Amino acid sequence: MSTTQDMMSSKPPPLTPMTTPAAEPVDVILRDGRTLRLRPPGREDADALLLFFRSLSEQSLYLRFHGFPVLDERLVEQLLEPDWGERGALLGVLADDGGGGQVVAAANYVRLRDRAAAEVAFAVADEHQRRGIGARLLERLAERAGEVGIERFVAEVMAENRGMLGVFEAAGFELTRGLEGGEVEVQFPIAATETYRARVDERDHVAVTASLRPFFEPRNVAVVGASPRRGTIGGELFRNVLAGDFAGAAYPVNRDGEPVAGVQGYRSIQDIPQPVDLAVIVLPGGAVLAAAEEALHAGVRALLVISAGFAEVGREGAERQERLLELVRGHGARLIGPNCLGIAVAATSLNATFAARAPRPGNIGFSSQSGALGVALLEAAEARGLGLSAFVSIGNKADVSSNDLLEWWEDDPSTAVVLLYLESFGNPRKFGRLARRVSRRKPILALKSGTTLSGQRAASSHTAALAGSETAVDALFHQAGVIRATSLEELIDVATLLTGQPETRGRRVGILTNAGGLGILCADACEAVGLELPSLTADAHEQLASLLSVEASLGNPVDMLGGATPDTYARALPLVLSDPQIDAVIVLFVPTVAANADDVAEAVERAVAAANVDKPVLAVVMSAAGIPESFRRHDGRIAAFAYPEAAARALGRAAERAEWLRQPFGTVPRVEGIDRASADRVIEGGLSRGADVWLEPAEVRQLLLAYGLPLVPERMAASLDEAVTAADELGYPVVVKTAVAGAHKTDIGGIALDLADEAAVRVAVSRIGTPALVQPMVAGSAELLAGMVQDPMFGPLVAFGPGGVLAELIGQAGFRIAPLTDQDAEELVRDGKTGMLVSGFRGKPAADADALADLLHRLGRLGEDHPAVVELDVNPVIAQPAGCVVVDARVRVRRPERIVRAKTW
């Protein structure tokens, strides 16, 4: 039938079971790079579906149906128009060069009497087996089934059907099998576990890489709109291709078939005698669709659309962009752009951009969503001597995005560092998983502009108020190990350091200078970014004393004074560099009558080469001539900067990355003791009162108990006497709170603490009013805040920090995007001021960090399972030496007006 496969399908946020899943088509990528459309079969598909089953071989029919069914309309009727609640079905439609579609696969499930289970079955056309279609169908079908509350799939598979068994084994689910009468019963839970996500990501990687190969390794390139006139974008882009000495053949296409730069021209891409891998379209926006269709009909699998006039210009342009993407997907191809600068690849000497100069070859892969900023960075990189393995301007990123490029650069041997300029995320959760994997092998530097949507919403809870506009982006980058630059200058500075320097082992810096004031500025800059300046060892101190004048300062910074010569630098630098107390060295130089910049630069390079020490060396030359040419050659020995602050900042970023790499990778633990069905009922009950409501206290309690959160005992009192009775039962001292849903109790005077007797309770209830909540007074090591807020783009953000009434004033809450790994939870619990409270502040006993981490995992799981829970405040959480207790919570639920799904890749 079908075997393991590879695709790239970004996982949209799961829907709650109360929401009927939408039936929109989804495009996925197969392991050979071609795209497959998965969609529910409608009535209009009856004939095509029947034709598909009739085209199967006898063996495939037998394995699918465990016999030979009658191939008529009754066979396909049960697959048409699935309701998803009782039965679900998907067709796999493969595009052809003519833009049509052929049904090549069908999969369906039928819900069983056990409502948590459904039986699943697949069929794949004989000629398309072993392309990974079965696994793609299984991924999507499992996602759809999970959206309606189905928890596991059951499949009855013939024992000889090794292909289908292979699909299940390779998918990443945890299988149980039983053999009876020549049939294998396979059962597996369909929840997206960490193992399953990893398998999907592996399939994505193979598939996306294959789909991008025509962009990075084209054999032939056609430029559609290449004019013979100088000064036109199309003509100059084609001349750039020629000037770059492209390794393949380049063909100009224009209306009259005129030659360009001495190369024969063609009226149509279909007239070109050789197959074209990459078509670059440089035409007015209104002419792009016809040119794209012509190229796709000619078999082109990669389109690079330079033209503007699409989503960036308004509704009409957005509709044109949608039609372009539909055309590309319908032919199983990929698209970069539209509205972009182009692509340049060093390995194939391809410069299909209209930039003024070709990028210098090097080891940086750079993706820019902005063409103008891309040009600015290319110029800045050239000025610093930085070279690129590839430059890709993704423009409107209708199809190919930074996620795809990370997949390519992960295994690209010519790329050592990745730079990204981002204005938005198409699928941030996919980016996070992918970048986290790639960052372990290659540094990723990102410059992100704009803000997330979460910061634009009115924040009602403490958690939402603390989650500022960039909180989700910062959390995403931190968890993925991405270095976030705050400016283009910093992006270039950090890239300068990381492209050739070894990883720093720590934060201990030695500074060598010929100007004391410059050394002090550098020392201040180092300390500002968390770097340390330790004293040198006695041995290094003694050797420097024998080398330098008696007036020199032998501390750290080492000030050799203005009389230092190139030879002084050459002899002193190895002593500082080899000191075991030092992890990296910053060399500072101001030109004097004793030495010039070029001579000192050469001396420093010789000294570093001779020392043969695996430590970063940074140089700052404060000269009117700028950075010496020998440093700008960028052979990896020295990272040069214009100012000491820039060098310190770049080294601080590199130290952060080194520390992230030394941390465990982290795993997402399995959270036990969850009653998702009970939580569904609570949320649906709240939403029955309105589309956006705060849950009542009893509902909040039921919801949190369904996810195993430790709650303080509580009684609801409708009168004064009931409150007194509750206090007597719970034991004094007690707390009385208002039972108003969603209230900030302290702000409205709705709480009374440490009530020691009946009289105090009566006074408090009389003031606060009924109904009221009565709880025992709980003490502990610290009051903390935990919470969760749904970001519309990034999904659930889990918060943790100092709690109580001063939560927003103190700040310092940390945020992570769910699902949390054990490493994420540990960082939230142990870092910063929160970590000080948990460890025991001012004589308090240390709190139970494991219990707090478990609480955070449960909140993250709740947010993942229930996107309708848009804000959740647990404040305060009383941290105790053994366990923790939630004493107050607020939950806001909102029914989405529509489900927004991320694009497939």
N, C-alpha and C positions, 0 to 999 in steps of 0.2 A: 504494500500500500504506500506508505510514505515513511521516511526515516527522519533522523535528526536534521535540523536545518539551522539557518542563521538569519536573523532579521534585525531591524532596528525600530522598535515601536516604543515611543515614549509613553510612560504609564501616566494617564491622567489621574487626578485625585479620585479615589473611590467614592461612589455614591452611597448614601445610606439606603438600606432596604426599603425605606418608605418612598423612594423616588424611582419611577420607572425609567430604565436606561433609554437613552436616545438611540436611534437606529441609523446614525450617519455612517457613511463608508469610512474606512481607514486604509491608508496606503502603507504597506510595509516593504522592507527591502529583503531580498533573498540573498543567499550566500554568494551568488554570481554577480551581484550588483544590480540586477533587474528589479523592478518594483512589481508588487502584486497588490491588487485591490481586494480587500475583504469587506463584504457587505451582506446584509440580510436579503434573502431571496423574496421577491414580490411575485404577484400573480403573473406579471409580464415575463417572468423568468421560467415559467413552467416548461415551455418547449426547449429552451436551452439546457435546462437541468436534466430533462429526460434524454436529450441528445448526449449529454455528458455521460450519464449512466450507460446508455447503449454503446458508447465508444469504449468502455472499459473492457479489458480482456476477460476471458472466462475465469482466469485465476483471481484477478482483482475483484470481480463480482462475487465469487465464492467466498473470498476472505472478508469482504465487507458485509455480506448478508448471510454468511454461514450456509449458503445454498445458492439456488438460482431463482430469484424472484421473477414474477411477471413484470416486464418493463413497460408499464403503461402509466397513465395519468395518476392512478391511485398511489403509485410508489412515491411520487414527488409531492403529492398534496400535503402530506404531513410536515414537509419542510417549508412550505410557502407561508409568508407573512407570520413569522414567529412572534409570540406574545412575550417571550422571555421569562415570564413567571412560571409557566408550565413547560414550555418547550422553546428552545433557541436554535437558530441555524445560521450558518454563514456560507457564502460562496467565495471561492478564490477565483478572481478574474484576472487573467494575464493579458497585458497589453500586447498588441502586435504593431509592426512598423506602419501599418495603415491607419493606426489610431483607433482601431476597433478593440473588442475584448472577447476573450474566449474563456468559458468556464472550465477551469482545470482542476477544481477541488470543491468538495462540499463536506461540511461537518455539522453535526447537530447534537443536541442533548434533549432528553426527556426527563422531567422531574419524577422521582419515585414516591411511593407512599411515605417513606421516610423523607420528610420535606427538606432535610439537610443534604440529601443526595440526589444526583441525577446521573442517568446512563448516557454515555457519550460514544459517538462513532464517527469515523472519517473515511473518505475516499479521495484518492488523488489519481489523476490521469496517468496511465502507464508511462508515457513519454516524459512526464514531468516529475516523476518520483526521484528521490535523492537530491532534490534541490533545496530542501528545508521547508517546503510548503506545509507539511503536516505540523511541524512545531509552531509555525506562525499561527496557524488556525487554532491550535490548542491554547496558545498564549491568550489570544483574543477571546476565545470562547470561555476560558476560565475567568477572565476579567468580567465578562458580561454576566456569567452565572453568579459570581460573587456579589455583584451589584444588587441581586434580588434575593440574597440570603442563602444561596446554595453554598455548602461548605466543602463538599467533596464530590469527585467524579468516580463513577464505576464504569468499567469497560469489560465486555466479554470478547476476548480476542482468541482466534484460532491459534493453536500452539505453533503451527508452521508460519504464522504471519510475523516473521522476524522484523519486518519493516515497521509495523505499527508498534510492536513491543519496544523497538529501538527509539521511536519517537517519545514514548512515555519515559523510558529510562534516561534519555538525554535531556528531557525538559527541565529537570531540576526539582521536581516534586518528590516527596517521600512516598515511595510505593510499597504497598503490600500485595502479595500475589498468592493465588491459590489455583491449583490445577485439578480439573474434574472433567472426565470424559473427552479429552482432547481439546478442551478450552481452558484458557487462562483467565481467571477473573482478576483484574487489576483495579485496585482502589487507591486513591490518594487525595489528601486535603489540597484544596486549590488556593489557600491563602498564600500571599506573596512573601515567602520566607527569604532570609538573606541568601541562602544557597540558590534558590530559584532566581532571585534578582541577578546573582552573579552569572548564572548560566545564560540568562537573557542578554546580559551585557556582553558576554563572550560572543554570542551569536550576532549581536549588533555590530561588534567590532569588525568581524570578518566581512559582514555584508556592506557596511558603510565604506570600509576601505576599498572594497572592490568597486563600489559605485563611483568613487572619487578618482580612480586611477586615470580615466581619460583627461581629467583636468591637470594632473601632475605629471603624467607620463604619456602625453599624446604623441602619436606618430605623425599625424597630419593635422594642420590647423587651417581653417578658413575664416577670413574676416569679411563678414557680410556688411557692406557699406563702406568698403575701402575705396576712397576717392583718389583719383590721380592728382588732385589739386593739393598743393602744400597748404598747411594750416588747418585742414579739416581733421576732426578727431579720428574718424575712421582711417583716413590716409596716414596720419602720423602714427596711429597705433600699429598699422601694418608695417610701417617703416621701422618702428621699434622692434617688432618681431624679427625683421631682417637684420637690423643692426646688432641684435643680441646674439646672432649666430645660432639660431634655434637648431636643435639637433635633427628635427624632422623637416617636412615640407610645408610651406606656407602658400596659401592661395587667396588672392583678392577676388571678391565678388562685388560687382556693382551693376547698375542698371544697363549700361551699354557694353559690359564685358571689356572695359578698357584696361590695359596693363597699368600696373602701379609699381614705381621704382624699378622698372625693367622686367617685372614678373608678369607673365601672361595672366590676363583677367578672365573672369567667367560671368555670364549673365545670371546663372543659377548655380546653387551649390550642387544641384543634381547633375550638372554638366562636368563636374570635376572628375577626372578619370580614376582617382584613388579614393578609397573609403576615408571619410573625414571623422576623426575622433572628437575634436573640439571645434565648435562653431562660435565665433565671437560676433555678436550682432551690435552694430553701431548705426542705427537708423532712427528717424523720428519715432516717437512712441507709438503713433498710430499705425506705423508700418511693421512693427515688431512681430505681431501675432502671425501675419502671413509668412514672414521670413522664418520664424521659428517652426511653423508647421511644415514648410518646405524642407528645412534641415532635418526635422524629425522623420519625415517620410523618406529622406535619403539615408536613414539609418544612423544619424548622429545621436550619441548617447550623452553628450555633455554640452550644455548651452551656457555661454557667458554673455549676459545681456548688459551692455554698457549704458544703453539708452535710458533717459529719464522719461517722466510722464506717466508714472505709475502711482503707487499708494502714497507717495510723498506729496502729490498735488491735489488730493481730495478724493471725493467719492467716485468720480468717473475713472480716475487713475487706479483706484483700489479695485474697481470692478474689472478693469483691463488686466491688472496683475493677477486676479483670481482666475481669469480665463487663460492667461499664460501658464500659470501653474497647473491648471487642469489639463491643458494641452501637453505639458511636459510629463506629468504623471501618467496621462493616458497612453503615452508611448514608452513608459518604463524608463525614462531618462532622468537626469539631474540638472539643476539650474543654479548658477551663481548670479546674484543680482535680483532684480534689475537695479538701475541707477547706481552703478558702481564704477570704480576706477580700473578694475581688471585684475589680472593675476600675473605674477612673475615667479618662476621656479629656477633655482640655480642649477639643479642637476641636469636639466634638459636645455639650459640656456634660453628659456622661454621668457620673453618680456612682452606679454600681451596687455600692456597698460598704456595709458596716455600721459604718464608722468614724464617730467622733463628729463629725468635720468634713470637709468636702470639701477636697481639696488646692487650694492656691492655683495658679491657672494660671501656667505658665512654660515653660521650655525643657528640662526634665530628664525623661527617660524612666526610670522606676524599676521594677524587678522585684524582688520579694521572695519567697523560698521560705517564709519565716515570716510569718504574719499578724501576730503580736504585735510582731515587730521592724519590720514594715512600718508599723504604727501609730506606734511610737516614732519612726521616721524622719520620718513625716509631721508629727508634732508638732515635732520638732527643725527640720525644714525651715521650718515656719511661723514658729517663733521667730527664725530667721535671715532671713526674708523670701525664701526660695527657693520658686520655683514649679515645678510639674510639667506637662509636656505629657501624661503618662500615668502611671498607677500600676497595676501588675498584680501581684496576689498569686497566685502559681502553685501554692501549697499542695503537694499530693503530686506535682504535675507528671506525672500519668499520661500526658498527651499533650503539650500545649503547654509548652515549656520556655524557658529563657533564650536558647537558640540561635534559636528561632523569633522571639522578640521582637527580638533583634539584627537579624534579617532585616527586620523591619518598620521599626524605628527607623533603619536605615541610610539609607533614602530619605525618611523623614518630615521634611518641612520645618519642623515645629514643634518638633523635638527636636534640641538641640545637644549635650547631654551625656547619657551613659547611666550609671545607677547599678544595680549588681547586688548583692543579698545571696544568697549561694550556700551551701547545706549539702552539696550533692553535684553531681556531673556525670553527666548521662545519656550524653553522647557527647563526651568531652573533646577528642578529636582534631578533630572537626567544629567544636567551639567555638574551638579554636586557629586554624584556617584562617579561620573567619568573623570572629572578633574581630580578627585581624591585618589583615583587609581593612577592617573598619569603623573601627578605631582610626586609620587614615590620614585619616579624614574627621571623626570625632567622638571626643572622649575617652571612654574606658570606665573607670569606677571600680568596683572589686569589693571586697566584704568577704566573705571565705571562712572558714567555721567548719569544725571537724572535721579529720580527717586522712585521708590516702590509705591504701589497704590495704598499699601497699609497705612502709610503716613498721612494720607489725605482723608482718612475717615475720622469722624469724631470718636475720640476714645472715652469710653465710659468707665472702664475698670482700671485698677492700678496697673495690671499687666499691659493693657492696650496703651495706656499713657506712657509707660516706660519704653514701649516698642516704637521708637522713632522711625522716620522715613527710611533710613538706611540700615536699620537694625537687621533686617532679613538678609540684605546683601553682605553685611559684615559677618553674620553667622555662617552664611553659605561659604564665603571665601575662607573663613577660619577653619571650618570643618573639612574643607577640601584641600587645605594646604596652599591656597592661592595667595600670592603676595599682592596686596592691593596698594597700588601707587596712588598718590593724591594729586599728581600733576604729570604732565608730559615730561618735564625735566627729571622728576624722580623715576619715572618709568625707564628713561634712557640711562640714568645713573645706576640703577640696580641691575639693569641688563649688562652694563659695562662690567660690573663686578662678576656676575654669574656666568657670563659666556666663556670665561677662561680660567677663573680662579678656583682653587680647591675649596671644598666645603670647610667652613670654620669649625673648629672643635669646641669653641666656647665663646664667651663674651670678653675675654681679657685682651686688651689692646696695648701695644707699645707704640709710642709716638716718637719719631726722630725728626728734629727740625734744626734749621739755622736761624730761626727767629722766635724768640721767647714768646712774644705776644701772639703770634700765629699758633704756637703750641698750646697756649692757654685757651684760645678760641676753639681749637680742635678738641681739647680735653672737655670743655664745657659741652660741646656738641655731642661728644661720645656719651657723657653721663646723661644727657637729656633723652637719649634713645635707649638707655639701659645697658650701655657698655661699661666695662670696668677698666680702670688703669692701675694695675697692681705694681708694687715695687719690683724692680729687677732683682735677680738672684745676686748673691754676693760675688759669685764668679764673674757674671756679666759686668757688675759694677766695677770690679777690680780691673778687668781688661779695658773697659771704656776709660777708666781713670788714667791708665798708662798711655792711651791713644790721644785723648783730648787735652786741651789746655786746662790749667787749674781753675780758670774762671768758668768753665763749662758746668752746666747743671746735669748731674748724673741721675736725677730722679726719673720720673716718668710723667711728663715728656722729658726726653733727653735733648737738651738744648746745646748744640755744638757751637753756637754763636755765629756771628756774621762772617767770620774768617774761614768757615768750613769750605774746603775745596772738594772737587769731585773725588779725589783720593780719600778724603776724610769720610765721605758718604760710603764709598766702596768698602772701607775697612770697618766702619761702625755698624752698618746695617746688618751684616751677618751675625754680629754679637747679639743684637736685640732679637733678630729673627730666630736664632737658635735657642734663646732662653726658654726653658720649660715652663716658665710662668706666663708666657705670652702665646696667644692663639692667633693673632693677626697683627700686622704692622702698618701704620700710616706714616708715610714719608712726606715731610713738608719742605718746600724750598722757595725762597725769595731770592731773585738774582742780586748779586753784589759784585764788587770789583774783584772778589776772589774767585768767582765761578759764574758761568752762564748756564742757562737752562738745558741746552742741548748736551753739554758735556756732563752735567750732573745726571741727566736722564740716561745717558749711555753707561755711566758708572753704576747707577742703580740697577740697570738691567744686567750688567756683568756680575754684580754682587749677588743678585737673586739667582742667577743661573749657577754660579759657583757654589752657593750655599746648599742648593738641592734640598730645600726644606719644604714640606707639604703644608704651607700656610699661606693665607691670602696676603698679598702685598698691595697696598693702595698708595698712590702718589698724588700729591697736590702741588702744582707748580703755579705760583702767582706771578705770571709773566704777561707783559703786554702782547707778546706774540702768541699767547694761548698755550695749549697743551703741546709739548714737543712732538715732532713728527715720529720719532722713534717709539713713543708711547701710543700714538694713533695707528701704528701698524697693527696693533692689537694681536700680538702673537700669543697672548695668554699669560705672559710673565708678570705684567704690571697692569693694574686697573687705574687709569688716570682720571683725575677730576679737576675742576677749575677752582673749587672752594672746599675748605675743610668740612663745612657743615654738610655738603653733599656727600663727601666720602664717608662721614660718620653715619649719616642717615642710611646710605646704601649698605654699609657693614651691619648696621642694626637690623635691617630687613633680612640680610643673609643669615644673621645669627638666629632670628626668629624661625626661618625655614629649617635651619639645622636642628633646632630644638624640636620642631614638629616632626621631622624625619626620625628623630630618636625615640619618639613616643610609640607605643604599641599602635597597630593599625586599628584595633577596636572591632568589636562584633556587636551586633544587635541581639540582646538576650531575648529569650522567649519569656513572655509575661504570662504567668498562669493565674487562674482564678478569676477569669473575666466572663461576665454574663452579658454578651452583646445584645441578645434578644430583649432582656429587661431594660437595657439602656435605650433601645429603639422605642420601646413603649413609652418611656418617660419623655423622650424628645418629641414623639408624635403627639403625646398629650399636651405638651407645652405649645406646640405649633397649632394645635386645634383651636387655641384661643387667639391666635394672630400670627402674622408672618414674621414678626420680629419681637420677641418677648423675653423678659427675665423669668427664669423658672422660680416657682414658689419654693420656700425652704424645704418642704417635704420632698419635692421633686429633685432638688439639688442633692439631697441626702441619698435618695434612691439611686440617682445616676452615679454618684461617687462610690457608693457601696457596690454597684454592679461592676466597677473596675478595681475593687479591692483596696480603696484608699482607707487609711486608718482614721476614723472619725471619733470625735469626743461624744460621749453619751448626751442625749438631748431630749427634752420634753416640750411639747407645744401646749401652751396654757391659754385658754380662752377667757379666763377671769382671774381676779386676784386670788381667790381661794385655790384655784387650780395651780397657780404659780407657786403658792406656798407649799401645797402638797408635793409638787414636783421637786422643790428645793429640799424638802424633808427626805424624799426618797433618794435623791442624788447625794445628799450630804453637803454640809456647809464647809467652806465658803462656796458661793455660786456666782454665776454671771447671768444677767438678764439682758436680752437683746430684742430689738424690734423684729417682727416677722414679715416686714414689708419686703416684697421681692425686689432684689437688685439694689437695695439701699446701701449707700456708704454710711454705715451705722454711726461712726464717730462724727462725721460731718453734720448729721441731723440730730445728734444727741440721743441716738437710739441704742445706747449700750450703757450698762452699769456693771462695774467689776468688783470682785472681792466682797460680795455681800455676805456678812457673817451671821445674820439671824433673820427671823421672820419679819421683824419690823423694817429692816433694810430692804427686804424683798418687796414688801407692800409699798414702800415709798417709791422704789424704782419702777415698779409696774404701773403705779398711778401716774408717774411722769411720762413713761415711754408709751403706754397704752397697750391694749390687747388687740389681736392675739400677740403673745410674746413667746420667745424661746428661753428656756432655762437650761443652763449647762453647769457642770461642776467647774470650779476654777482650777486650771491646769498650769503647773509650773514646769520649767525646763531650762535648758542651757541657753537657748536663744529663740527669738521670734523671727521667723523667716517667711518670705513670700515665695510661693510657687504658682505658676499659672500657664495658660495656653491661650494663644490668640491665632485665629486663622488669617493668614495672609492670602489674598485672592490669587497671587501668582506663585508663591513659594509653599503654600500649604501651612500646616500647623507649626507655630513657633512656640517652644517651651521656654519659660522664664524661670529664673531662680535667683534670689538675692535677699538682702536684709528686708525684714517685714515689719508688720505693725503699722501704726499711724504715720510713721516717718518714711515709709517705703519710697515714695516719690521724691521726698526731699533728699534722702541719703543717696538714692540712685544705686549705681553699682550692680544692678541686676544683669546677669548674663543671659544670653539667648542662644538656643541651638534649634536647628530645623529637625523635626522628626522625620524618620525614626532615629532615636538617639542610640549611639553605640555606648558600650560601657565606658569608653574613654571620654565621650562627650559628657556623660552624666558625672563622671569623676571630676572633670574640669569645672563644671558648674558648681559642684559641692565644695571643692577644695581651693579654688582660685580666689584671689582678691580679698576684699573685705568680708565677703561671704565665708570664705575659707577660714578667716580669722575667727569668726563667730562659731563656726562648726568645730574648730579645733579647741575651743574653750577660751573665751575672752575675759580677761581680768578676773581670774580665779574661778570662772565657771567650769564645770566638768565638760570634757569633750563630748560632742553629740555623736549619735549613731549615723555615720556617713553612709553606710550601706542601706539603711532604711530610707534615708533621704534620696539616695540614687534610685531606689526601687519606686519611690513615689513619683519621681520625674519620668521614669520609663512608663508608668501607668498613665500619666497625663498625656505623654506623647502618643501612646497607643489609642487613647480615647479620641484625641484630635484626628488621628489618621482614620479611625473607624467611622467617625461622625463629623463630617465637614459642616453639618448644620449647627454644631456647637462653635460659635464664632468667638466668644470670649469666656474665659473661665479663670476666676480668681480664687486662689486658696491662700488666704491671708488673715491671720497668721497661721503658720505651721509651727507648732511648739516642738522644737528639737530637743530630744532627751538622750541620756546616756544609752538607753536601750529602747530603740524605736523612735517614733515621732507621732504627733497627733494633730489632725486638722481641726481647728476650733471655729473657723468661719470660712464660708465659701459663697461665691456668686457665680451664676452661669447664665449666659445669654444665648439664645438659640434663634436662628434665622433660616427660613426656608428660601433656598436660592430661587430666583425668578427663572433662571435657566442654568443649565450645566455647561460650563466653558471647558472644553477639552483641549489639551495641548496638541500641537501638531505632531505628526507621527515621528518625525526625526528632526 
